[in-house]
Amino acid sequence: MYPGADYAGKWFGYVGPFVTMLILFGILKALGMLRVHAHEEVEGLDTVEHGMPAYGHDGGGMASASFQGSAAQA
C-alpha cells in the first residue's frame, strides 16, 4: 500500500466535504439566505406558508392541552 493513501482517503471522505460545506454555508449566511424575514418569524411560518396556524388559535396545540390536563389532575 501507499503510505499517503490513507490520508488521501480521509481528506476526500471527511475533511474535503466538511470544508466545502463550511464555505458554502458561510456564503449563504453572508448573503442572508439561511433565515426567514423577521416578520415571518414573528407571525409564524405555518401561517405565512400555509395560510393557517398549525396548532389551533391559542397557539398551544395538543402538547399544551395534554400538559394542562396533567396539571389539572395533580
VMD Tcl script that builds the backbone (N, CA, C; Angstrom):
set m [mol new atoms 222]
animate dup $m
set s [atomselect $m all]
$s set {name element resname resid chain x y z} {
  {N N MET 1 A 0.840 -1.200 0.000}
  {CA C MET 1 A 0.000 0.000 0.000}
  {C C MET 1 A 0.873 1.246 0.000}
  {N N TYR 2 A 0.269 2.296 -0.442}
  {CA C TYR 2 A 0.957 3.572 -0.460}
  {C C TYR 2 A 0.764 4.264 0.883}
  {N N PRO 3 A 1.815 4.837 1.450}
  {CA C PRO 3 A 1.675 5.457 2.770}
  {C C PRO 3 A 0.697 6.637 2.786}
  {N N GLY 4 A 0.588 7.369 1.714}
  {CA C GLY 4 A -0.292 8.537 1.684}
  {C C GLY 4 A -1.727 8.229 1.316}
  {N N ALA 5 A -2.003 6.979 0.962}
  {CA C ALA 5 A -3.350 6.617 0.524}
  {C C ALA 5 A -4.369 6.793 1.641}
  {N N ASP 6 A -3.975 6.494 2.868}
  {CA C ASP 6 A -4.893 6.640 3.995}
  {C C ASP 6 A -5.260 8.100 4.211}
  {N N TYR 7 A -4.263 8.974 4.112}
  {CA C TYR 7 A -4.526 10.402 4.309}
  {C C TYR 7 A -5.388 10.966 3.188}
  {N N ALA 8 A -5.144 10.511 1.975}
  {CA C ALA 8 A -5.944 10.976 0.837}
  {C C ALA 8 A -7.396 10.529 0.998}
  {N N GLY 9 A -7.590 9.298 1.458}
  {CA C GLY 9 A -8.954 8.815 1.672}
  {C C GLY 9 A -9.675 9.601 2.745}
  {N N LYS 10 A -8.974 9.942 3.812}
  {CA C LYS 10 A -9.596 10.747 4.871}
  {C C LYS 10 A -9.929 12.139 4.360}
  {N N TRP 11 A -9.048 12.699 3.538}
  {CA C TRP 11 A -9.303 14.036 3.023}
  {C C TRP 11 A -10.558 14.048 2.142}
  {N N PHE 12 A -10.623 13.140 1.192}
  {CA C PHE 12 A -11.762 13.126 0.269}
  {C C PHE 12 A -13.041 12.612 0.923}
  {N N GLY 13 A -12.915 11.847 1.991}
  {CA C GLY 13 A -14.098 11.297 2.628}
  {C C GLY 13 A -14.660 12.147 3.749}
  {N N TYR 14 A -13.794 12.858 4.482}
  {CA C TYR 14 A -14.257 13.593 5.665}
  {C C TYR 14 A -13.939 15.082 5.605}
  {N N VAL 15 A -12.685 15.398 5.445}
  {CA C VAL 15 A -12.249 16.789 5.548}
  {C C VAL 15 A -12.711 17.610 4.351}
  {N N GLY 16 A -12.590 17.072 3.163}
  {CA C GLY 16 A -12.987 17.804 1.961}
  {C C GLY 16 A -14.452 18.230 1.978}
  {N N PRO 17 A -15.391 17.299 2.203}
  {CA C PRO 17 A -16.800 17.700 2.263}
  {C C PRO 17 A -17.088 18.677 3.405}
  {N N PHE 18 A -16.434 18.506 4.547}
  {CA C PHE 18 A -16.652 19.419 5.666}
  {C C PHE 18 A -16.222 20.835 5.306}
  {N N VAL 19 A -15.047 20.963 4.722}
  {CA C VAL 19 A -14.545 22.286 4.333}
  {C C VAL 19 A -15.426 22.889 3.245}
  {N N THR 20 A -15.839 22.080 2.274}
  {CA C THR 20 A -16.701 22.569 1.200}
  {C C THR 20 A -18.021 23.105 1.748}
  {N N MET 21 A -18.658 22.356 2.651}
  {CA C MET 21 A -19.945 22.788 3.194}
  {C C MET 21 A -19.773 23.985 4.134}
  {N N LEU 22 A -18.648 24.043 4.845}
  {CA C LEU 22 A -18.367 25.196 5.693}
  {C C LEU 22 A -18.295 26.468 4.856}
  {N N ILE 23 A -17.624 26.384 3.735}
  {CA C ILE 23 A -17.529 27.532 2.829}
  {C C ILE 23 A -18.898 27.868 2.243}
  {N N LEU 24 A -19.640 26.856 1.784}
  {CA C LEU 24 A -20.949 27.084 1.176}
  {C C LEU 24 A -21.918 27.730 2.164}
  {N N PHE 25 A -22.007 27.189 3.381}
  {CA C PHE 25 A -22.923 27.769 4.354}
  {C C PHE 25 A -22.447 29.122 4.851}
  {N N GLY 26 A -21.145 29.369 4.850}
  {CA C GLY 26 A -20.641 30.706 5.176}
  {C C GLY 26 A -21.095 31.735 4.152}
  {N N ILE 27 A -21.060 31.348 2.884}
  {CA C ILE 27 A -21.539 32.244 1.821}
  {C C ILE 27 A -23.032 32.490 1.961}
  {N N LEU 28 A -23.811 31.430 2.202}
  {CA C LEU 28 A -25.259 31.587 2.362}
  {C C LEU 28 A -25.592 32.473 3.559}
  {N N LYS 29 A -24.857 32.316 4.642}
  {CA C LYS 29 A -25.081 33.143 5.829}
  {C C LYS 29 A -24.746 34.604 5.536}
  {N N ALA 30 A -23.638 34.842 4.830}
  {CA C ALA 30 A -23.240 36.208 4.491}
  {C C ALA 30 A -24.271 36.879 3.587}
  {N N LEU 31 A -24.920 36.091 2.737}
  {CA C LEU 31 A -25.935 36.648 1.840}
  {C C LEU 31 A -27.302 36.764 2.510}
  {N N GLY 32 A -27.420 36.244 3.740}
  {CA C GLY 32 A -28.693 36.327 4.460}
  {C C GLY 32 A -29.736 35.346 3.963}
  {N N MET 33 A -29.316 34.211 3.446}
  {CA C MET 33 A -30.262 33.260 2.862}
  {C C MET 33 A -30.585 32.079 3.776}
  {N N LEU 34 A -30.098 32.087 5.008}
  {CA C LEU 34 A -30.336 30.962 5.902}
  {C C LEU 34 A -31.498 31.193 6.861}
  {N N ARG 35 A -31.974 32.407 6.966}
  {CA C ARG 35 A -33.060 32.711 7.899}
  {C C ARG 35 A -34.234 33.321 7.154}
  {N N VAL 36 A -35.400 33.209 7.756}
  {CA C VAL 36 A -36.583 33.858 7.189}
  {C C VAL 36 A -36.593 35.308 7.637}
  {N N HIS 37 A -37.445 36.116 7.035}
  {CA C HIS 37 A -37.570 37.510 7.433}
  {C C HIS 37 A -38.161 37.593 8.843}
  {N N ALA 38 A -37.855 38.654 9.538}
  {CA C ALA 38 A -38.273 38.811 10.936}
  {C C ALA 38 A -39.792 38.774 11.077}
  {N N HIS 39 A -40.519 39.427 10.184}
  {CA C HIS 39 A -41.982 39.443 10.295}
  {C C HIS 39 A -42.576 38.047 10.084}
  {N N GLU 40 A -41.960 37.248 9.213}
  {CA C GLU 40 A -42.431 35.870 9.018}
  {C C GLU 40 A -42.157 35.024 10.252}
  {N N GLU 41 A -41.043 35.261 10.907}
  {CA C GLU 41 A -40.703 34.510 12.109}
  {C C GLU 41 A -41.653 34.848 13.251}
  {N N VAL 42 A -42.012 36.107 13.375}
  {CA C VAL 42 A -42.930 36.528 14.436}
  {C C VAL 42 A -44.338 36.010 14.164}
  {N N GLU 43 A -44.781 36.124 12.927}
  {CA C GLU 43 A -46.135 35.677 12.579}
  {C C GLU 43 A -46.255 34.158 12.616}
  {N N GLY 44 A -45.185 33.474 12.270}
  {CA C GLY 44 A -45.187 32.016 12.255}
  {C C GLY 44 A -45.152 31.510 10.829}
  {N N LEU 45 A -44.243 30.587 10.558}
  {CA C LEU 45 A -44.098 30.086 9.189}
  {C C LEU 45 A -45.302 29.289 8.727}
  {N N ASP 46 A -45.991 28.633 9.659}
  {CA C ASP 46 A -47.175 27.883 9.253}
  {C C ASP 46 A -48.233 28.820 8.677}
  {N N THR 47 A -48.422 29.965 9.300}
  {CA C THR 47 A -49.405 30.934 8.820}
  {C C THR 47 A -48.954 31.567 7.511}
  {N N VAL 48 A -47.679 31.918 7.428}
  {CA C VAL 48 A -47.159 32.574 6.225}
  {C C VAL 48 A -47.196 31.625 5.030}
  {N N GLU 49 A -46.762 30.386 5.224}
  {CA C GLU 49 A -46.656 29.469 4.088}
  {C C GLU 49 A -47.952 28.729 3.766}
  {N N HIS 50 A -48.776 28.459 4.781}
  {CA C HIS 50 A -49.970 27.636 4.563}
  {C C HIS 50 A -51.281 28.378 4.780}
  {N N GLY 51 A -51.207 29.590 5.331}
  {CA C GLY 51 A -52.403 30.389 5.488}
  {C C GLY 51 A -53.225 30.090 6.729}
  {N N MET 52 A -52.741 29.231 7.623}
  {CA C MET 52 A -53.481 28.944 8.858}
  {C C MET 52 A -52.497 28.437 9.911}
  {N N PRO 53 A -52.848 28.619 11.183}
  {CA C PRO 53 A -51.950 28.144 12.239}
  {C C PRO 53 A -51.954 26.620 12.313}
  {N N ALA 54 A -50.836 26.055 12.713}
  {CA C ALA 54 A -50.711 24.602 12.753}
  {C C ALA 54 A -51.291 24.017 14.025}
  {N N TYR 55 A -51.324 24.774 15.120}
  {CA C TYR 55 A -51.698 24.221 16.414}
  {C C TYR 55 A -52.924 24.879 17.021}
  {N N GLY 56 A -53.839 25.304 16.218}
  {CA C GLY 56 A -55.041 25.928 16.739}
  {C C GLY 56 A -54.849 27.419 16.960}
  {N N HIS 57 A -55.897 28.068 17.413}
  {CA C HIS 57 A -55.879 29.522 17.529}
  {C C HIS 57 A -55.172 30.011 18.781}
  {N N ASP 58 A -55.113 29.183 19.831}
  {CA C ASP 58 A -54.454 29.639 21.048}
  {C C ASP 58 A -52.946 29.461 20.988}
  {N N GLY 59 A -52.450 28.781 19.977}
  {CA C GLY 59 A -51.026 28.589 19.829}
  {C C GLY 59 A -50.473 27.474 20.698}
  {N N GLY 60 A -51.307 26.835 21.497}
  {CA C GLY 60 A -50.828 25.814 22.409}
  {C C GLY 60 A -50.748 24.448 21.775}
  {N N GLY 61 A -51.738 24.073 21.024}
  {CA C GLY 61 A -51.742 22.784 20.373}
  {C C GLY 61 A -51.987 21.635 21.324}
  {N N MET 62 A -51.773 20.432 20.842}
  {CA C MET 62 A -52.053 19.238 21.630}
  {C C MET 62 A -51.088 19.091 22.807}
  {N N ALA 63 A -49.836 19.483 22.629}
  {CA C ALA 63 A -48.873 19.372 23.720}
  {C C ALA 63 A -49.306 20.260 24.881}
  {N N SER 64 A -49.804 21.444 24.575}
  {CA C SER 64 A -50.261 22.355 25.620}
  {C C SER 64 A -51.486 21.786 26.325}
  {N N ALA 65 A -52.419 21.201 25.561}
  {CA C ALA 65 A -53.634 20.655 26.147}
  {C C ALA 65 A -53.317 19.470 27.042}
  {N N SER 66 A -52.421 18.595 26.613}
  {CA C SER 66 A -52.093 17.437 27.455}
  {C C SER 66 A -51.336 17.868 28.686}
  {N N PHE 67 A -50.533 18.905 28.591}
  {CA C PHE 67 A -49.811 19.410 29.757}
  {C C PHE 67 A -50.791 20.013 30.761}
  {N N GLN 68 A -51.752 20.786 30.261}
  {CA C GLN 68 A -52.735 21.399 31.147}
  {C C GLN 68 A -53.617 20.338 31.785}
  {N N GLY 69 A -53.926 19.282 31.040}
  {CA C GLY 69 A -54.722 18.214 31.593}
  {C C GLY 69 A -54.015 17.475 32.702}
  {N N SER 70 A -52.723 17.236 32.515}
  {CA C SER 70 A -51.983 16.539 33.560}
  {C C SER 70 A -51.778 17.425 34.776}
  {N N ALA 71 A -51.698 18.733 34.571}
  {CA C ALA 71 A -51.554 19.648 35.712}
  {C C ALA 71 A -52.857 19.725 36.486}
  {N N ALA 72 A -53.982 19.631 35.780}
  {CA C ALA 72 A -55.276 19.718 36.448}
  {C C ALA 72 A -55.545 18.458 37.284}
  {N N GLN 73 A -54.990 17.322 36.864}
  {CA C GLN 73 A -55.198 16.087 37.600}
  {C C GLN 73 A -54.401 16.049 38.895}
  {N N ALA 74 A -53.308 16.776 38.956}
  {CA C ALA 74 A -52.434 16.732 40.136}
  {C C ALA 74 A -52.972 17.458 41.319}
}
mol reanalyze $m
mol bondsrecalc $m
mol representation Tube
mol addrep $m
